[in-house]
């Protein structure tokens, strides 16, 4: 495996590790087919700093993102790092508001436009308890009605209100926002949500989906919580995928 040497970049060791994790996450998303041309975003708060986060450079594909070319910005949109790249306002506005107002709850955030998650966001019933993975999320998702492209800060108030105390917000007719205290936890939620939506789309296409009763969902979530704690809340999953992309291309470490 490649060594994790920090290039000529002025940042703390904690920030460099965050950069490595975030760059890896972009490459994992790309490998899984979760990219959307040069659009969509994954962001992570800079450790040990207030109101600053890292996000992808606007204009690069996910497989071009590296640890050193990530853009460091504050929640007001100012580039406070050394990057010469700009950021996409549609991504910055939404992510900045969550980072600014939710603190530890939203250390890591992703927003995607995968076909299956957008399809479920566009379905009148949203995510239904029709499969194993969907049962993970019942009564743990907020929904926000479509208001157009998210470039207006005042929409952030409604986004947070509709999120409530959850960590996933389904933007109706748009796509999901997934967040967590760690990038590993965020990745695991996104992976499970993607699988839930893929299976729902396939199931609904056949007609007459079987709905899991709420009492069974409750037992499922109780037992799942215990299992996730034993599994490191996504750490094992994330490290396994990092090994996968390292075997393909280690340039994300640059």
C-alpha positions in Angstrom: 0.0 0.0 0.0 1.2 3.5 -0.8 2.6 5.6 2.1 0.5 8.5 3.3 3.1 11.2 2.8 1.8 14.8 3.1 2.8 16.9 0.1 3.9 20.6 0.2 0.6 21.6 1.8 0.2 23.8 4.9 -2.2 21.8 7.1 -2.3 19.9 10.3 -1.8 16.1 10.5 -5.5 15.8 11.4 -6.5 17.8 8.4 -4.3 15.7 6.1 -5.9 12.5 7.4 -9.4 14.1 6.8 -8.2 15.0 3.3 -7.1 11.4 2.7 -10.4 10.0 3.9 -12.5 12.4 1.9 -10.4 11.8 -1.3 -10.8 8.1 -0.8 -14.5 8.5 -0.4 -14.8 10.3 -3.7 -12.9 7.5 -5.4 -15.1 4.9 -3.8 -18.3 6.7 -4.9 -16.9 6.9 -8.4 -16.1 3.2 -8.4 -19.6 2.4 -7.2 -21.2 4.6 -10.0 -22.4 7.3 -7.6 -20.9 10.2 -9.4 -22.8 12.8 -11.4 -20.4 14.2 -13.9 -18.7 17.2 -12.1 -21.7 17.8 -9.8 -22.8 16.6 -6.4 -20.7 16.7 -3.3 -19.1 15.0 -0.3 -17.8 17.2 2.4 -16.1 16.8 5.8 -15.5 19.3 8.6 -11.8 20.2 9.2 -10.8 18.6 12.5 -9.9 21.1 15.2 -11.2 24.1 13.4 -14.5 26.0 13.6 -16.8 26.4 10.6 -14.4 25.2 7.9 -14.8 22.1 5.7 -13.3 20.4 2.7 -15.2 19.8 -0.5 -14.5 18.8 -4.1 -13.1 21.3 -6.6 -15.8 22.3 -9.1 -14.9 21.1 -12.6 -13.2 17.8 -11.6 -14.7 14.3 -11.9 -14.8 12.2 -8.8 -11.9 10.1 -10.1 -9.8 13.3 -10.4 -10.1 14.3 -6.7 -7.0 13.9 -4.6 -6.2 14.7 -1.0 -4.3 17.9 -1.9 -6.7 19.3 -4.5 -9.7 19.4 -2.2 -10.9 22.9 -1.5 -11.0 24.2 2.1 -13.7 26.8 2.6 -15.5 28.4 5.5 -19.3 28.4 6.0 -19.5 31.8 4.4 -18.0 30.5 1.2 -14.5 32.0 1.5 -11.6 29.9 0.2 -9.4 29.7 3.3 -7.0 27.2 1.9 -4.4 27.1 -0.9 -6.6 25.7 -3.6 -6.9 27.6 -6.9 -10.2 25.9 -7.7 -13.7 27.2 -7.2 -16.6 25.4 -5.6 -20.1 24.8 -6.9 -22.5 27.2 -5.2 -25.4 24.7 -5.3 -23.3 22.3 -3.2 -21.7 24.9 -1.0 -24.9 26.5 0.2 -26.6 23.3 1.3 -23.5 21.7 2.9 -22.4 25.0 4.6 -25.7 25.4 6.3 -25.7 21.8 7.7 -22.1 22.1 8.8 -22.8 25.5 10.4 -26.0 24.6 12.3 -25.7 20.9 13.1 -22.1 20.7 14.3 -21.1 17.2 15.4 -24.2 15.6 13.8 -23.0 16.7 10.4 -19.2 16.3 10.4 -19.5 14.3 7.1 -22.1 14.9 4.4 -22.9 13.6 1.0 -25.5 14.5 -1.6 -26.0 12.2 -4.6 -28.2 11.9 -7.7 -28.1 8.2 -8.2 -31.0 6.9 -10.4 -32.4 4.7 -7.6 -32.3 7.2 -4.8 -33.7 10.0 -7.0 -36.5 7.6 -8.1 -37.4 6.9 -4.5 -37.3 10.6 -3.6 -39.7 11.1 -6.5 -42.1 8.4 -5.4 -45.2 9.6 -3.5 -44.5 7.2 -0.6 -40.8 7.7 -0.4 -38.8 4.9 1.0 -41.1 2.0 2.0 -40.3 -1.0 4.3 -40.3 -3.5 1.5 -36.8 -4.9 2.0 -34.1 -5.6 4.6 -32.2 -2.4 4.0 -35.2 -0.2 3.8 -36.2 -1.4 7.3 -33.0 0.2 8.6 -34.4 3.6 7.9 -38.1 3.6 8.8 -39.0 6.6 10.9 -35.4 7.8 10.7 -35.6 9.9 7.5 -36.8 13.5 6.9 -38.4 14.7 3.7 -38.1 18.1 2.1 -40.3 19.3 -0.8 -38.6 20.4 -3.9 -37.9 24.2 -4.2 -35.5 24.2 -7.1 -31.8 24.2 -7.2 -30.4 24.7 -3.7 -28.5 28.0 -4.0 -30.6 30.2 -1.6 -29.4 30.3 2.0 -32.9 30.9 3.4 -33.9 27.4 2.2 -31.4 26.1 4.7 -33.8 26.8 7.6 -36.5 24.6 6.1 -33.9 21.9 5.3 -32.9 21.7 8.9 -36.5 21.8 10.1 -37.5 18.9 7.9 -34.4 16.9 8.8 -35.5 17.1 12.4 -33.3 14.8 14.6 -32.6 12.4 11.7 -29.4 12.0 9.7 -30.9 11.5 6.3 -33.0 14.0 4.4 -34.7 12.9 1.2 -35.1 15.9 -1.0 -38.3 15.1 -2.9 -37.9 15.0 -6.7 -34.2 15.6 -6.2 -32.0 13.2 -4.1 -30.8 12.3 -0.6 -28.5 14.1 1.8 -26.8 11.7 4.2 -24.7 12.8 7.2 -23.0 11.4 10.2 -20.4 12.2 12.9 -17.8 10.4 10.9 -17.1 9.8 7.2 -17.1 6.1 7.8 -20.6 6.2 9.3 -21.9 8.4 6.5 -20.5 6.0 3.9 -22.2 3.0 5.5 -25.5 4.8 5.7 -25.2 5.9 2.0 -24.3 2.3 0.9 -27.3 0.8 2.8 -29.7 3.6 1.5 -28.5 3.0 -2.1 -29.2 -0.7 -1.7 -32.6 -0.1 -0.2 -33.6 2.2 -3.1 -32.2 -0.2 -5.7 -34.3 -3.1 -4.3 -37.4 -0.9 -3.9 -37.3 0.2 -7.5 -37.0 -3.4 -8.6 -39.7 -4.6 -6.3 -42.2 -1.8 -7.1 -41.7 -2.5 -10.8 -43.1 -6.0 -10.3 -46.2 -4.6 -8.5 -47.8 -5.5 -5.1 -44.8 -5.0 -2.8 -44.9 -6.8 0.5 -44.7 -4.3 3.4 -42.9 -5.3 6.6 -45.1 -4.7 9.7 -43.9 -1.9 12.0 -43.4 -4.3 15.0 -41.0 -6.3 12.9 -39.2 -3.1 11.8 -38.8 -2.2 15.4 -37.1 -5.5 16.3 -34.9 -5.3 13.2 -33.7 -1.8 14.1 -33.0 -2.8 17.7 -30.9 -5.7 16.7 -29.2 -3.8 13.9 -28.0 -1.1 16.3 -26.2 -3.7 18.4 -24.6 -5.3 15.4 -23.4 -1.9 14.0 -21.7 -1.0 17.3 -19.8 -4.3 17.0 -18.8 -3.5 13.4 -17.2 -0.2 14.2 -20.0 2.0 12.7 -18.7 1.7 9.2 -15.0 1.7 9.9 -14.5 -1.9 8.6 -16.6 -1.2 5.5 -14.7 2.0 4.7 -11.3 0.5 5.2 -12.2 -2.4 3.0 -13.2 -0.1 0.1 -10.1 2.0 0.6 -8.1 -1.2 0.0 -10.1 -1.9 -3.1 -9.5 1.5 -4.7 -5.8 1.3 -3.7 -5.5 -1.8 -5.8 -7.0 0.2 -8.7 -5.3 3.6 -8.4 -3.4 5.2 -5.5 -3.4 8.7 -7.0 -6.1 9.8 -4.6 -3.4 9.9 -1.9 -1.5 12.7 -3.7 
